[in-house]
Amino acid sequence: MLLDGEADIGIATEALAQYPDLVALPCYRWTHAVLVPPDHPLLDGGALTLKRLAEYPLITYDAGYTGRSHIDEAFEREGLTPTLALTAMDADVIKTYVELGLGVGIVASIAYDDERDRHLRALDARHLFAVNMTRLALKRGSYLRAYVYDFIESFAPSLTRKVVQRALDGGKVDEL
C-alpha cells in the first residue's frame, strides 16, 4: 500500500528496511516477554532459558510479524527446535490461548499489562532474544503534508520534521 501510494506511512518491526524505494526510520526498541498462567512451572524461580522454553508448546507471532525472526534465530543458534502449538498475528489472541492452557506465549513485552492481564504472569526474556526495532517507513521522494509530520513526531518524538525531511532527502538518520 505504501509503495502504491495508498498510504503515507508504514509502521512495522520486520521487513521495512529491505525495500529500496522506502525510507525506514527507527522509532523505538523493544524486547520480548514470556507469558504463562500463574501456576506454571517456569515460575519456579529457575533461570529462564531457551532450553527450558523448548520443553513446552509455544504460542507466538506468525512468521514475519512482531520480531518472530529473532525468536526463530535464537532457538536455531542453540540447536533447539521448539514445538509451535499455535501462531497468531495479534498479542491478545496469543494471551487468550495461553490463558486457555494451550502453551507458553512469547509476545512483545509492551503487550503485557499487569492489571489487564491478571490471569497471566510475564517473564522478562530480553536475555534470550535480540532487541527489536520498530520502524516507520515513507515512500522515497514523497511529499508529506503537515499533519503527517505531526503524526510522525507524536508517534516517535525523535523523528522531528527536520530529521524526517533530511532522511527523505537522502541523509542518514542515526539508529536509536
C-alpha positions in Angstrom: 0.0 0.0 0.0 2.8 2.4 0.8 4.7 1.7 -2.4 1.5 2.1 -4.4 0.8 5.5 -2.8 -2.4 4.3 -1.0 -0.8 5.1 2.4 1.5 7.8 3.6 3.2 5.9 6.4 4.0 2.3 7.2 4.9 1.1 10.7 6.4 -2.3 11.3 9.2 -4.3 13.0 10.0 -6.7 10.2 11.0 -6.1 6.6 10.7 -2.3 6.1 14.4 -1.7 5.7 14.7 -4.1 2.8 12.7 -2.0 0.3 15.0 0.4 -1.6 12.0 2.7 -2.5 11.2 3.2 1.1 12.9 5.4 3.7 12.8 3.4 7.0 13.2 5.5 10.2 14.0 4.0 13.6 11.2 4.7 16.1 11.8 2.6 19.2 13.4 -0.6 20.5 11.6 -3.3 22.4 12.0 -6.8 23.7 10.0 -10.0 24.2 8.3 -11.4 27.3 7.3 -14.9 28.0 3.7 -15.3 29.3 2.4 -18.2 31.4 -0.5 -19.0 33.6 0.0 -18.2 37.4 0.7 -21.8 38.3 3.2 -22.6 35.5 6.5 -24.4 36.3 8.5 -21.7 34.6 7.7 -19.5 37.6 9.7 -21.8 39.9 12.5 -19.3 40.3 14.9 -21.1 38.0 16.7 -19.4 35.2 14.6 -18.8 32.1 16.5 -20.4 29.2 15.7 -21.3 25.6 16.2 -25.0 26.6 13.5 -24.7 29.3 11.2 -22.8 27.0 11.6 -25.6 24.3 10.2 -28.1 26.8 6.7 -26.5 26.4 4.4 -25.9 23.4 4.9 -22.3 22.3 2.4 -19.7 21.1 3.8 -16.7 19.4 3.5 -14.5 16.3 3.2 -15.7 12.8 6.4 -15.7 10.7 7.2 -12.2 9.5 5.4 -10.5 12.4 6.5 -8.7 15.5 10.0 -9.9 15.9 9.3 -13.5 15.1 12.6 -13.8 13.2 14.6 -13.1 16.4 12.7 -15.8 18.2 13.4 -18.4 15.4 17.1 -17.3 15.2 17.6 -17.7 19.0 16.3 -21.2 19.0 18.2 -22.1 15.9 21.5 -20.8 17.3 21.1 -23.1 20.3 20.2 -26.1 18.1 16.7 -26.3 19.5 13.5 -27.0 17.6 10.6 -25.8 19.7 7.1 -27.0 19.2 4.8 -24.3 18.0 1.4 -25.1 19.3 -0.2 -22.0 17.6 0.8 -18.8 15.9 -1.2 -15.6 15.6 -0.8 -12.0 14.3 -2.0 -10.4 17.5 -0.8 -10.5 21.1 -4.3 -10.5 22.5 -5.0 -13.8 20.6 -1.8 -15.3 21.9 -2.7 -14.2 25.5 -6.1 -15.9 25.2 -4.5 -19.1 24.1 -2.0 -19.0 27.0 -4.9 -18.4 29.4 -6.7 -21.4 28.0 -3.6 -23.5 28.8 -2.6 -24.3 25.2 1.0 -23.3 25.7 3.6 -20.7 26.7 3.4 -17.3 25.0 6.1 -15.2 23.6 5.0 -11.6 22.9 6.3 -8.1 22.7 6.8 -7.1 26.3 4.8 -3.9 25.8 1.7 -6.1 25.1 1.6 -7.3 28.7 -0.2 -5.2 31.3 -0.2 -6.3 35.0 -3.8 -5.1 35.6 -5.4 -6.1 32.4 -3.6 -9.5 32.1 -4.0 -10.5 35.8 -4.6 -14.2 34.8 -1.1 -14.3 33.3 2.4 -13.8 34.5 5.2 -12.3 32.4 8.8 -13.3 32.5 11.5 -11.0 31.1 13.0 -12.6 28.0 15.3 -9.8 26.9 18.3 -12.0 27.6 17.0 -14.7 25.2 16.1 -12.8 22.1 17.6 -10.0 20.1 16.2 -6.5 20.7 13.7 -5.5 18.1 13.5 -2.1 16.3 10.1 -0.7 15.1 10.5 1.5 12.1 8.3 4.0 10.4 8.6 3.9 6.6 7.9 6.6 4.0 8.0 6.4 0.2 11.2 7.8 -1.0 10.7 11.2 -2.7 7.2 11.6 -1.3 5.7 15.0 -0.3 4.3 14.9 3.2 1.6 17.2 4.5 1.9 18.9 7.9 -0.4 16.5 9.6 1.7 13.6 8.5 4.8 15.2 10.1 2.7 15.9 13.2 1.6 12.3 13.5 5.2 11.0 13.0 6.5 13.2 15.8 3.7 12.3 18.1 4.4 8.6 17.4 8.2 8.9 17.7 9.3 12.2 19.2 12.9 11.8 18.0 11.5 11.9 14.4 11.1 15.7 14.1 10.2 17.3 10.8 13.8 18.2 10.3 15.0 14.6 10.8 12.3 13.2 8.5 13.0 15.7 5.8 16.7 15.0 6.0 16.0 11.3 5.6 13.7 11.9 2.6 16.4 14.0 1.0 18.8 11.1 1.3 20.5 12.0 4.5 21.4 9.5 7.2 19.3 9.0 10.3 21.0 7.6 13.3 19.8 4.4 14.9 18.4 4.6 18.4 
